[in-house]
Amino acid sequence: MSYFLILIVVVALLALWLIGMYNGFIKLRNKLDEAWGGIQIQLKRRYDLIPNLVETVKGYATHEKETFERLVQARNAALQVPQSDVEGQAQAQGAISNALKSVFAIAESYPELRASENFQQLQNALMEVEDNLQMARRYYQATVRDFNNKVETFPSMIIASIFNFQKRPFFELDSPEEARNVQVKF
């Protein structure tokens, strides 16, 4: 009888361990989804600000049409990337960052634009979004790291393979230049 009791205790402990590991994966997956949602919120705010910024700058720099068109095209292309495509989103955001740098470079040539209250408000709002986006990306990266560690380390990798938990991609930019902040000089 005591062997039977020991077997029941071992099976019960194994079942509790399995449930705990599975629940840990679910919690991390939900944190990942939350972190990705935070990035999407900031990207939406960024997308909403870009047309206003372009229109404001256009009024002062009408002959810089190509630069504005590139920014609008980059924004529109980014809107077409599925929200679940982390690599595609990273590439699209790199293109937007590069186009924004060009717009701010144009703004440097127009002192009356830099003095415009509307432009300054848009610029400040965009800088706030960029800061929030950077924080959201850091949170996402840390959550991906934790999840991937759990997927790849023993013994949790056994549970991961049984329940098909796969590694998640990091939100990485294609080139180091894209990672630099937009620098605006007045």
Beta strands, then each sheet from edge to edge (+ up, - down):
end
